[in-house]
Amino acid sequence: MNVKDMFPSEFLRAIDFAKPDGTHSSSRVVLKSITKRELMNPRTFKQETKYIMFFRAHTKGLVLGKKKVEALVAAWGPETDQWIDKEAILFITSTALGPGLRLRPAPATAKCSTDAPEGAEDLSFQGDPA
């Protein structure tokens, strides 16, 4: 039996990946009320509302905590609607509670072209520069 089958979760965890490195395309961010004990406030064990990011290649979503959201806002802006189809890198890190799954925005791939699009007007300076 695989260890991850012993404690199933509806959310992505470090144990779900042998090696998660690589980019994952986001598909949606939803607000969800969490009743599972594993994600409740550890001090009060009360139900909480959390944001969950889903990725195109996974059926499970990733719970977004404050630090994850701050990293995404810095890269993609504060509107979660603008986060759709953005690339994120998932990676495993050590935490006080064991391995944790983290994410960071994937570096933007700049597409730079020196060719003007077909039909574009030439706006270069045409005269005496004095």
Rosetta blueprint (number, residue, H / E / L):
1 M L
2 N L
3 V H
4 K H
5 D H
6 M H
7 F L
8 P L
9 S L
10 E L
11 F E
12 L L
13 R L
14 A H
15 I H
16 D H
17 F L
18 A L
19 K L
20 P L
21 D L
22 G L
23 T E
24 H E
25 S E
26 S E
27 S E
28 R E
29 V E
30 V E
31 L E
32 K E
33 S E
34 I E
35 T L
36 K L
37 R H
38 E H
39 L H
40 M L
41 N L
42 P L
43 R L
44 T L
45 F L
46 K L
47 Q L
48 E E
49 T E
50 K E
51 Y E
52 I E
53 M E
54 F E
55 F E
56 R L
57 A L
58 H L
59 T L
60 K L
61 G E
62 L E
63 V E
64 L E
65 G L
66 K H
67 K H
68 K H
69 V H
70 E H
71 A H
72 L H
73 V H
74 A H
75 A H
76 W H
77 G L
78 P L
79 E L
80 T H
81 D H
82 Q H
83 W H
84 I L
85 D L
86 K L
87 E E
88 A E
89 I E
90 L E
91 F E
92 I E
93 T E
94 S E
95 T E
96 A L
97 L L
98 G E
99 P E
100 G E
101 L E
102 R E
103 L E
104 R E
105 P E
106 A L
107 P L
108 A L
109 T L
110 A L
111 K L
112 C L
113 S L
114 T L
115 D L
116 A L
117 P L
118 E L
119 G L
120 A L
121 E L
122 D L
123 L L
124 S L
125 F L
126 Q L
127 G L
128 D L
129 P L
130 A L
